[in-house]
């Protein structure tokens, strides 16, 4: 390895060191050069004069050369430092600017000048008040400058521009060799995307917490509703010829059905209600929903639509798609005060690059997109995130529960989809629902059989539910159908009855959520010894059990509470037939 040759004079040292070395060499030169001249010249004055002149000239030349190399070395270092600084400054995504102590612009990188919209030369010497900043933003920058000048330490703040962009600003002092502040360097990083992600995370966490609360409320309400609907159904079946009383009871049934639908909306939002998600074609579902809307919307609303017939299958649920469109159409109707234009479109689109949605980034891919657009009053930007919160509504009292959009939010999340909301005040709102295409094949299934009357039998049924009132009501409903029913409210008691007297029963109907053994655990215990024994599991709220899981462990069926007497009749008869 070749060693680097050291220069005769170390120009990379400090100015004081170089000056001291120069003085030392000069003194040595003066002392010894004079003596050398005297020795060489001897007594000749002419020779002495020539040598003195040559000595002075040599000294001047040597000094000039030293100064030349010194300045050249310093200039080279300065140019290298400047190039390095500009390379760093121009290749950073941050906006960097330098200001003097009076707050006047000295230098800025291209990111800064592009953000300001003025060239570096035009900005030179201007104060913050001459920038296109709001008064509030100027005040924030000046406060930072003052704090830095006072504390001699960097100051960091976040601020928002009039363009709704967020920046992380750091202002740091630049010191001289004597530790005095000579300028202020500001570095601003665009954190708009980071802020958006933080907001989405906060929104997601808040929605998750509200969803858990909503699910718990819905569970308790389901139990109460089961009793109300069950006894009402039995009363209607036994009311006889009293038409007035029958009308009263039917009104209770209608109210019960509306309440059951409301509970299902809450459970759909909380994602605790596991609807069957399967490959479906959206075009017939959307067309059917539009057909229903034509009969329900007032004539003052002009409904137009465009449905692409050949959209590819998506993983969703037909009834939920229907529910989503109805919710959005109802919201649109209220937003337009029942007068205006409502447009519903369905089409396929390939998203080429990441787009931003309410549920986070919309990844590239093929999507079926449902659009619902109204010509209503529009939604303010600060309200767009909140409209998906349950029970939040901008409508007048009596015009909505505040659950419609939260249901849309929960369903789109469970389908791995996304939502975009585009709204302008006094011009209207556009909801775009992105549902990803699936590679699974769509299979059309035959429609269910219609049953107009209760189907019963004389089989023996063991009914277990930890809510005694529900167990008592369920026993009466089944007895009305002709079954012989034993009801208990303790899962361990039910297990003992079946293990000791399995031949006394033809069917077990069990609630899922119970203290002691859950319905699933009870079923497993029975099926271990009697794998063919019929079991029907019920639940108004469960995070772990659905129809697929029930069949997986060997049960014959699974139903959601509350059930009408007709639904219970059908299910029990199907299992026992």
QUIRADA-V750562 format. One record per residue. N is the residue number from 1. D_LAST is the distance of its C-alpha to the last C-alpha in whole Angstrom. Layout:
{{N	D_LAST} {N	D_LAST}}
//
This chain:
{{1	95} {2	98} {3	98} {4	99} {5	102} {6	103} {7	105} {8	109} {9	108} {10	104} {11	103} {12	100} {13	101} {14	102} {15	105} {16	106} {17	106} {18	108} {19	110} {20	112} {21	112} {22	114} {23	116} {24	117} {25	117} {26	120} {27	122} {28	122} {29	123} {30	126} {31	127} {32	127} {33	128} {34	131} {35	132} {36	132} {37	133} {38	137} {39	137} {40	136} {41	139} {42	141} {43	144} {44	144} {45	142} {46	141} {47	139} {48	138} {49	137} {50	135} {51	133} {52	132} {53	131} {54	129} {55	127} {56	126} {57	125} {58	123} {59	122} {60	121} {61	119} {62	117} {63	116} {64	115} {65	113} {66	111} {67	110} {68	109} {69	107} {70	106} {71	105} {72	103} {73	101} {74	100} {75	99} {76	97} {77	95} {78	95} {79	93} {80	91} {81	90} {82	89} {83	88} {84	85} {85	85} {86	84} {87	82} {88	80} {89	80} {90	79} {91	76} {92	74} {93	71} {94	73} {95	76} {96	79} {97	82} {98	85} {99	87} {100	91} {101	91} {102	92} {103	88} {104	90} {105	88} {106	89} {107	87} {108	83} {109	81} {110	79} {111	76} {112	78} {113	80} {114	77} {115	75} {116	78} {117	79} {118	83} {119	85} {120	86} {121	90} {122	89} {123	87} {124	90} {125	92} {126	89} {127	88} {128	84} {129	85} {130	86} {131	83} {132	80} {133	78} {134	77} {135	79} {136	77} {137	76} {138	80} {139	80} {140	78} {141	80} {142	83} {143	81} {144	80} {145	84} {146	86} {147	83} {148	84} {149	88} {150	88} {151	86} {152	87} {153	83} {154	80} {155	78} {156	74} {157	72} {158	70} {159	70} {160	68} {161	70} {162	70} {163	68} {164	65} {165	66} {166	66} {167	69} {168	70} {169	74} {170	76} {171	80} {172	82} {173	86} {174	88} {175	91} {176	94} {177	96} {178	98} {179	94} {180	94} {181	92} {182	93} {183	90} {184	86} {185	83} {186	80} {187	77} {188	74} {189	70} {190	68} {191	64} {192	63} {193	60} {194	60} {195	60} {196	57} {197	55} {198	56} {199	54} {200	51} {201	51} {202	51} {203	49} {204	46} {205	47} {206	47} {207	44} {208	42} {209	43} {210	42} {211	39} {212	38} {213	40} {214	38} {215	34} {216	35} {217	36} {218	33} {219	31} {220	33} {221	32} {222	29} {223	28} {224	31} {225	29} {226	25} {227	27} {228	29} {229	26} {230	23} {231	26} {232	27} {233	24} {234	23} {235	27} {236	26} {237	23} {238	26} {239	29} {240	30} {241	33} {242	35} {243	35} {244	37} {245	35} {246	32} {247	34} {248	35} {249	31} {250	30} {251	33} {252	32} {253	29} {254	30} {255	33} {256	30} {257	28} {258	32} {259	32} {260	28} {261	30} {262	33} {263	31} {264	29} {265	33} {266	34} {267	32} {268	32} {269	36} {270	36} {271	33} {272	31} {273	28} {274	27} {275	26} {276	25} {277	28} {278	28} {279	30} {280	30} {281	33} {282	35} {283	37} {284	34} {285	33} {286	36} {287	37} {288	34} {289	35} {290	39} {291	38} {292	36} {293	39} {294	41} {295	40} {296	40} {297	44} {298	47} {299	49} {300	52} {301	50} {302	51} {303	47} {304	48} {305	46} {306	46} {307	43} {308	43} {309	41} {310	41} {311	40} {312	38} {313	35} {314	35} {315	33} {316	31} {317	29} {318	29} {319	28} {320	31} {321	33} {322	33} {323	34} {324	37} {325	38} {326	38} {327	39} {328	42} {329	43} {330	43} {331	45} {332	47} {333	47} {334	49} {335	51} {336	53} {337	53} {338	51} {339	53} {340	54} {341	52} {342	49} {343	48} {344	45} {345	45} {346	43} {347	45} {348	45} {349	48} {350	49} {351	50} {352	53} {353	54} {354	53} {355	53} {356	53} {357	50} {358	48} {359	46} {360	49} {361	50} {362	48} {363	49} {364	50} {365	47} {366	45} {367	43} {368	42} {369	43} {370	42} {371	46} {372	46} {373	49} {374	51} {375	54} {376	54} {377	56} {378	56} {379	55} {380	58} {381	58} {382	57} {383	54} {384	52} {385	51} {386	50} {387	48} {388	45} {389	45} {390	43} {391	44} {392	47} {393	48} {394	51} {395	50} {396	51} {397	50} {398	46} {399	46} {400	44} {401	42} {402	43} {403	40} {404	40} {405	42} {406	41} {407	37} {408	39} {409	41} {410	37} {411	35} {412	38} {413	39} {414	35} {415	36} {416	39} {417	41} {418	44} {419	45} {420	49} {421	50} {422	54} {423	55} {424	59} {425	60} {426	60} {427	59} {428	55} {429	52} {430	50} {431	47} {432	46} {433	43} {434	43} {435	40} {436	40} {437	39} {438	37} {439	37} {440	33} {441	32} {442	30} {443	27} {444	26} {445	22} {446	20} {447	20} {448	17} {449	15} {450	17} {451	15} {452	18} {453	16} {454	14} {455	11} {456	10} {457	10} {458	12} {459	10} {460	13} {461	14} {462	17} {463	18} {464	21} {465	24} {466	28} {467	28} {468	28} {469	28} {470	25} {471	24} {472	25} {473	24} {474	20} {475	20} {476	21} {477	19} {478	16} {479	18} {480	18} {481	15} {482	15} {483	14} {484	16} {485	17} {486	20} {487	22} {488	24} {489	27} {490	28} {491	26} {492	28} {493	27} {494	23} {495	24} {496	26} {497	24} {498	21} {499	24} {500	25} {501	22} {502	19} {503	18} {504	18} {505	15} {506	11} {507	11} {508	15} {509	16} {510	19} {511	22} {512	24} {513	27} {514	28} {515	31} {516	31} {517	28} {518	26} {519	23} {520	23} {521	25} {522	23} {523	20} {524	23} {525	24} {526	21} {527	19} {528	23} {529	22} {530	19} {531	18} {532	14} {533	13} {534	11} {535	13} {536	14} {537	17} {538	19} {539	23} {540	25} {541	28} {542	28} {543	30} {544	28} {545	25} {546	23} {547	19} {548	21} {549	22} {550	19} {551	17} {552	21} {553	21} {554	17} {555	15} {556	12} {557	13} {558	16} {559	17} {560	21} {561	22} {562	23} {563	20} {564	20} {565	18} {566	16} {567	15} {568	14} {569	12} {570	10} {571	10} {572	9} {573	6} {574	5} {575	6} {576	4} {577	0}}
//
